[in-house]
Amino acid sequence: MKSTGNWIKSAGLGLGILAAGAVLAATAAPAKAQGTLTVLCGVQEEWCKAIAVAFEKKSGTAVAMSRKSAGEALAQIRAEAANPKTDVWWGGPGDPHLQAAEEGLTLAYESPQFKDLQPWAQSQYKQSQGRSIGIYAGALGFTYNTELLAKRKIQAPKCWADLLRPEFKEEIQIANPNASGTAYTALATLVQILGEDKAFDYLKKLNDNVNQYTKSGSAPAAAVARSETLVGVIFMHDGINQKINGFPVDVAAPCEGTGYEIGSVSIIKGSKNLDAAKAFYEFALSPEGQATGAETKQFQMPSNRKSATPPEAPNLEAIRLIDYNFQKYGTAEERKRLLSRWDAEIKSVAR
């Protein structure tokens, strides 16, 4: 394991080097676009709406935005490959974006803002052969209802091992990794921390304490806020969003270490509105576009070094981040293999 400081400095994380000639030559930012643009959005609904409105105002382009979990978005893009109906996939963990790039579903494009981005955002671009790029980073963790825990005199979870405690029986929510990028990140994280067989032994025990495998990765945070469950496994910024909105919740980063996401944006190969797609891509990388996150109480770390990091965002320097192997766990083959095992050993016995 390494600190996030070393992670940002090395920017490698075992990632591959950009193949020569794999990307388009750098181009100037597109001029104001007209017409329409269809976007699949992988972040919270509020942020989806905010960036669509801001881009429409700036460009004059009408945006048709739909919110999809990562697995759903990837499935839709695959299904439409012969006749794409989507122009841009914006947001959500980078692993499925890498899979789309590997399958040739997205388009290589080099932004003139590349030099302004954090090393981890550039690494996403290099690994995807220029077909995806980082727009934010967020750490995986827990959220819990402080009022309910106090009433029941239960200590808050601080480690992955704590989630197996008997007092959390049927009191934990986590998403289904087939649908959710958050949950797939959790699955891949546990495999990297514990080793694969021990990780699945852990997940079998955890299953006794899970009351629901949700479709959306952020849904457990909302359920904890509504006092429907004690604990949720989420990206920490989703729990902070609920806390800032006044709910009795708090967040924790697992003591053994945790994984993280590089939220990404990709242009769909075969986009029928390519100029507008490039303009949106540029807007998503700009400080102006990235500011729409904090404006809607979304607290990820933005990828543009000129963007302001929200003060409420988790301090990644203080979190024990693992050296998450995006190169391995971002491939379609590894994802399919892990999900098949999860279906056979966890889903088959889940409530």
VENCOR-V526649 format. One line per field, one symbol per residue. ss: DSSP state (H for helix, E for strand, - for the rest). phi: phi as a letter, one per 40 degrees, with the letter a starting at -180 (. if undefined). A space follows every 50 residues. Layout:
BEGIN
ss = ???
phi = ???
END
This chain:
BEGIN
ss = ---HHHHHHH-------------------------EEEEEE---HHHHHH HHHHHHHHH--EEEEEE--HHHHHHHHHH-HHH----EEE---HHHHHHH HH---E-------HHHE-HHHHHHHHH-----EEEEEEEEEEEEEHHHHH HH-------HHHHH-HHH---EEEE-----HHHHHHHHHHHHHH-HHHHH HHHHHHH--EEEEE----HHHHHHH-----EEEEEHHHHHHHHH----EE EE-----E-EEEEEEEEE-----HHHHHHHHHHHH-HHHHHHHHH----- EE-E-----------HHH--E----HHHH--HHHHHHHHHHHHHH-HHH- -
phi = .accccdcccfcfgcccdccgcbcccbcddcdcbgbabbcbbbcdccdcc cccccdccbgccbcbbcbcdccccccccccdcadbbbbbbggdcdccccc cdcgcbbcabcccdccccdccccdccccfgcaacbabaccabbacccccc ccfbcccbbdccccccccdfbbbaccccbbcdcccccccccccbgccccc ccccccdccccaccccccdcccccccgcacbbcacdccccdccccgccba bacdcchacabbdbbacccgdcbcccccccdcccccdccccccccbgbbc cccccccccdcccdccccbccccdccccccccccccccccccccbbccbc c
END
